[in-house]
């Protein structure tokens, strides 16, 4: 945190994800400790959604209305791993979009190797009126165009600097500057020349 402040960061949005029954992590604690610097999200990741008990969905709805929470997510679809079945991921994603809509918050969308399915769900459910972003975008220019047409922002992490990320760089070139975000995804995806090391906001 001290290094982030020293580097000139003025605010950090800390992603709060469901961890285990009754627990959405410590993002809200950070947002309470230093509300001028930290804000929180609350979400159910597609990796974990098959394990979430119904009472934690109710808790999710309540937490989403908390003023310290600035967005709902991460939520979305991840077809790279099979931690949760695809139909369960899709149902969870739809439900999370509804929570964001009811709370009048933007949505943070995780999508990995599932751009077509993700875009379909977003078209069918509608992007919440408060908007949203594609977290850690790893698609190509065609995928970026679809998300932009849906009104979403595009957020890229350090992976955009990797030698193999030519398609992502091509996608970034078509994103208007006022629709593009840069994120840490701490502790993952450190950019070149820090690849392989622990990533952090600084």
N, C-alpha and C positions, 0 to 999 in steps of 0.2 A: 504494500500500500504506500509506504514511504517512497519507494522508487517510482511508483506511478505518479504520485504528486510531483516529485522532482522532475519527471519527464514532461510535466505540463498537463496531465490529464485533469479534467475538472469534474468528471462524473463517471461512475462505473455502474453499469447495469449487471447485476449478478443473477444468473439463471438459477432459480429454485426448482428443483425437480423432485418428484416423488421418489423416495429411497426405499421405504419399507412401510408396512402398515402403521399409519399414524404419523409418518414423517415426510415432510417436504423439504428437508435439508435446512440450512442455516441462512439462506439469503435474506429472509425477513429480519433475522437477528441483526445482520449487518446493516440493513436499511434503517433499523431502529437505533443502532449505535451511532451512526453518522449519516443522518438523512440528507445532509447537504452534499454528500459525496457518493453515497450508495443508493441505488434503487433496486427493486427486486422484480423478478417475474415468478410465476408459479405455473408448473405444468406437469404433465404426465408424458414421459418420453415413449416413443413407439417400442423401444427395447423392453420397457417394463410394464406396458399397459395390460398384459395378460395376467399380471399378478395383483392388480389393484382391487382391493375389496370395495364393495358398493359404498360403504360409509366414507371412504376416502374420496370418492367422487363428490359426495355432499360437502366434505371439507374443502375440496378444490373450489367448488362454487363459492363458498364463503370467503376463502382466501383471495379469490380473484377480485372481490369487491373491496379489499383492504386498500386504503389510500397509498400505502407504501409500495403496492404492486402496480407496475406501469405497463405490464403486458402479460398475456397468457401464453405459456410455452416454456420450453420447447414442446411442440406436439408435431405430429406429421406421420410420415411413412419412411421406413428403412427396409428396403428389399435386399440390401447387401448381406445383412445378418438375418437369422431366423429366430431371434430371441422371443418374438411374439408372432403368432400366425397372422398372415396378411389380412384376413377378414376382421380380426380383432383390432389390428392397427387402424384399419379404416374406420371402424365403429368408434374407436377412441378419438381419432382425429375429428370426426364429425361432431362428436359430443363436446370436444374441446372448443371447436369453432362456435358452438352454441353458447358455451360458457363465456367466451370472449365477447360475443355479441351482447349477451345479457349484462355483462359487467361494463360494457362500453369501453373495452380495452383493445388495443391491437393484439395481433397474434404473431408469435415467433414460430416459424415453420421449419422443422427439420425434414429434409428430403434427401435420400441417398438411393441412387439407382431406381427411382420411382417417380420421375418427373411427369410421365403421362398420367399415371394414376392420381398423383397429387393435384395436377391441374384439373382433372375431371372432378375430384371431390370439391375443390375450391369453386368450380363453376356451378356445381349442383347445390352446394350449401351457401355459396356467396361469401366473399371476403367480408369480415366484420366491418361495419361503418367506420370504426376507428383505424382500419387499415391493418398493415402487418408487413413482415419482411421474411424473405427466404434466408434463413440462417446458414452460414457457412456454404454458400452457393458453390456447387461443383459441376454444374451442367454446362451446356454449350450455348451458343448465341441463340439458337432456336428456342431453347428452354427459357432463356432470359427474356426473350421477346414475349413469350406467353405470360410469364409472371408480371412483366411490366404492363402488359395489356389488361391484366386483372387488377392493376392498381397497386401492386406490391412494390416494396423496396428490395434491393438486392444487397446482401451483405457478404463480403469475402473475408477469408482468413488468410493466414500465411501460406496456405497451399497455392495461392495465386503466383507465388514466386518460384515454385518448383519447376525444374527443367521440363517435366512431363505435362505441365499445366497450360499448354498452348491454347487449347479450346476454351479454358476458363478466361484466359487473357483476351481472347477474341470476343467473348461474351461481355467482359467488362467494358470493352471499347464502345459498345452500343448503349450502355447504361448512362442516362443523363446524370451529371454530377450530383444533382439534388435528390437523386434516387439511389445513390450508392453509399454504402456504409463499409467501414473496416472494423473487424472484430478480432479479439484475441483467441477465443475458444480455449482459454487457459484451463489446463496446462498443456493442451495439445496444439499441434500444427504450427510450431514456431517457424517463422519465415527464414529463408536464406539471409544471412549466413549462420543463423542460430539453429537450423534444423537438427533435430535429435536431442536438443536441450529442452528443459522445461520452459514453456512459453508463459509470459506474464504480460499484463497490460502495458507496462513501460516499454 
